[in-house]
């Protein structure tokens, strides 16, 4: 139970930046993002991703457009905006020192 609570709390702060990172190399559709996040253990379900994408869109960090699909229905694709790319770059600059500091605390506690 405690492990699940830790993971939920960590995900809350990191998943949005992971989504931005997945969009760095080009647009992706929602289900594609959801499957990748689930495969990496970063999202519990598809339903948690779409509200996040809406928030990122409202914040101007991603933009979206509908595209026709060979698989049937049109798909909504998400792409980084300039502000989204800047937010991800700021996260990358902040993450390494934070991760390193946490690793030091964990190593000292072990």
C-alpha positions, -999 to 999 in steps of 0.1 A, spaced: 0 0 0 27 25 9 46 17 -23 15 25 -44 10 58 -25 47 68 -31 43 60 -68 11 80 -71 26 111 -55 58 109 -77 37 105 -109 16 135 -101 46 158 -104 64 141 -132 39 128 -158 32 162 -174 70 166 -181 72 130 -194 43 138 -218 62 170 -230 93 148 -234 75 123 -255 64 151 -278 98 166 -283 104 146 -315 70 152 -330 33 150 -326 16 119 -311 -20 109 -307 -35 105 -273 -38 67 -272 -2 64 -284 9 86 -255 -12 66 -230 2 33 -241 38 45 -238 32 60 -204 15 28 -192 43 6 -206 68 27 -187 48 26 -155 41 63 -155 3 63 -159 -23 40 -145 -49 43 -172 -59 62 -204 -84 82 -184 -57 99 -163 -39 112 -195 -67 131 -212 -74 155 -184 -36 161 -182 -35 168 -220 -64 192 -216 -45 211 -188 -14 212 -209 -34 226 -238 -51 252 -216 -17 262 -203 -4 267 -239 22 239 -236 7 217 -263 -15 222 -293 -38 197 -309 -53 189 -342 -75 161 -356 -60 140 -384 -74 112 -405 -63 78 -397 -56 47 -417 -71 27 -388 -105 42 -390 -117 72 -370 -97 105 -370 -72 108 -342 -64 139 -321 -27 146 -323 -8 166 -297 24 187 -304 46 209 -283 43 246 -285 73 269 -280 63 273 -244 60 235 -240 95 230 -253 108 257 -229 90 241 -200 105 207 -209 140 223 -212 136 239 -178 125 205 -163 156 188 -178 179 215 -163 162 210 -129 158 173 -129 194 161 -130 205 181 -99 173 171 -80 177 134 -89 214 135 -79 205 151 -45 178 125 -39 203 97 -48 228 110 -23 201 110 5 191 74 -5 227 62 -6 234 78 28 203 61 43 213 27 30 
